[in-house]
Each structure stands twice: as structure tokens, then as C-alpha cells.
Amino acid sequence: MNARRPPQGRNAPARTSLSFGERYARRAWAGLASLALLVSVAAFGGSPSRVLFLAAVFVLACQPLFRRRQMFEEQRRNEVMEDERDRDIRLRAAAHARAVLAAGVGALAVALCIPAARQALQASDLALPAVLVLLVIAATLCGYVSEIAGYRVERR
């Protein structure tokens, strides 16, 4: 039986282990994308669900605790944590996230000045809070994308 051997040389895939920050950013991005979907369904679905919306807001508020817990687990396994490169990448990603959030809040403020948009945002009890939560989630998602891209650039 011929066992296929992995390619070697130039065609071999790069076998680099991902750092804690990159692994966490990838997992958190996937989790936040599904949380954005949950908030959208809870607020703009057929019948808005306040309980589902509040549960999503609670999960979003607990996000820093999730990172701290994951760091604790990595340290328990004696994994290498963050160095200066990781902190720099995370700070740049946080700056991008803040910029996206500021732009989103500015766009929302402009939208509230337009009567048709204001009426649409006041159509249901959860519309405006959901838009605000989705802005926070979108900014955080952009921060994680920036962090993942920063690690990818550093690897090259």
C-alpha cells in the first residue's frame, strides 16, 4: 500500500504554529460573527425576542473574561504567551476597532437626523439597541480581522 507522503521543499505547506493571540483572534472572530447573527435574528426577526437579545448582550459583555480564561488555560499548559510583537499587533487592532466604532456611531448620529431613518430605528423596541450592539460587534470583528492580518504580515 502506497502511503502518500506530504510534499517537501518549495511546495510544502508552511508548518508554523500559530501564537496564542492569533488562535484566539480566529476563534473569537467566528464566535462574534455568530453572535452578530443571533442579535440580528433576536431584534429584527419575525417576533423580536428580548430574552435572546439580552443573552447576546451578556455574552458580548463577558468577552474580556473569555480571553482572560483562555490565557489562564494556555499558561497552565506552559505555552508561550504574548511578547512585544503580540502587544503591538493587538494595540494596532484595537486602534482599528475604535476607528470603526467611531465611524459607525457618527453614521448612526447622521441617520438619526434623517426623519425616515429615525422612524425606521424607532419602529420596534429593539431596533436602535440592536443597531448599537451590532456596531460594537462590527468594530470588534474588524479589530480581530486586523489582528489576524497583522500576524499574517509578521509571519512573512
Long-range contacts (C-beta under 8 A, 24 or more apart in sequence): 14-155, 16-155, 18-151, 19-80, 19-82, 19-86, 19-151, 20-70, 20-71, 20-74, 20-79, 20-80, 20-81, 20-82, 20-86, 21-82, 21-86, 21-89, 21-90, 21-147, 21-151, 22-147, 22-148, 22-151, 24-67, 24-70, 25-93, 25-144, 25-147, 25-148, 25-151, 26-144, 26-148, 28-63, 28-66, 28-67, 28-144, 29-141, 29-144, 29-145, 29-148, 32-63, 32-137, 32-140, 32-141, 32-144, 33-141, 35-59, 35-60, 35-137, 36-134, 36-137, 36-138, 36-141, 39-130, 39-133, 39-134, 39-137, 40-130, 40-134, 42-126, 42-130, 43-124, 43-126, 43-127, 43-129, 43-130, 44-124, 44-126, 44-127, 44-130, 48-124, 48-125, 48-126, 50-125, 50-126, 53-126, 53-129, 53-130, 53-133, 56-133, 57-133, 60-133, 60-136, 60-137, 63-140, 85-154, 89-147, 89-150, 89-151, 89-154, 90-147, 92-146, 92-147, 92-150, 93-143, 93-144, 93-146, 93-147, 93-150, 94-143, 96-142, 96-143, 96-146, 97-139, 97-140, 97-142, 97-143, 97-146, 98-139, 100-138, 100-139, 100-142, 100-143, 101-135, 101-136, 101-139, 104-135, 104-138, 104-139, 105-135, 108-132, 108-135
